[in-house]
Amino acid sequence: MKVHVSIHDVSPAYEVEVFHLLDLCHARGIKPALLVVPNFHERAPLPDAPAFVDAVRLLSLDHELFLHGYYHRSTAQEGVRAIIDQRIVSAGEAEFSNLTIGECAKLVGDGERMLRELDLRIDGFVPPAWTMPQGLLEVLAARGYAYTEDHLTVRRPKTGETWPSLVVNFASRSRTRAITTTLFSRLSMLLSLDVRTRVALHPTDLRVPFLHDEIARLLDWAAAQEVSTASRLVD
Ligand SMILES: [Zn+2]
């Protein structure tokens, strides 16, 4: 079974946690994709952290780099849909969920420009909280992206191809959801379904003590599968 491992929210805001997660992956021979946020919550712009950027650039020699939103925080506050998406589903992290196509395109373009100026390659785009409004997919297709994903699928935007895919992650922002997602993670390992599976690690997972063992267990399991790059996941 093909398994893809990634570290989300790669930002100077989580420098210690990102390198801790990298160590856990590397100890098992896994080179995870890095989901880079240009300016996390408007308080961690990449250009202000040159040593961190240098480290990410060095890692990009043998790790995939994905653009992962711009601020990683919703700026839309209006309407019932916005309240459901932000407060209930994603705790305010679904940056793209209530934006127009034009607003999505601007943020994607701004993120690309910042990463390009920092000499960071972009291998794909993953929207924060995997929230993919229809217009965003069109934006990615028009910009020639070869890879994106949401909760249930992995996609090649420039050709429109889509494959079902399971994502295993820990919802560490809430203790209840951390427990239910841990159970889901164990179930996924137990069943080892023959589908493209994504293991997504978040820096905040490390703040929940019981998740440390779960992450180790999940990575041990992943290392025993066929660890794949995202580009081979959509091959
Ligand atoms: Zn994220």
Boltz pocket constraint, residues with backbone or C-beta under 6 A from the ligand:
constraints:
  - pocket:
      binder: B
      contacts: [[A, 8], [A, 9], [A, 68], [A, 72], [A, 127], [A, 128], [A, 129]]
      max_distance: 6.0
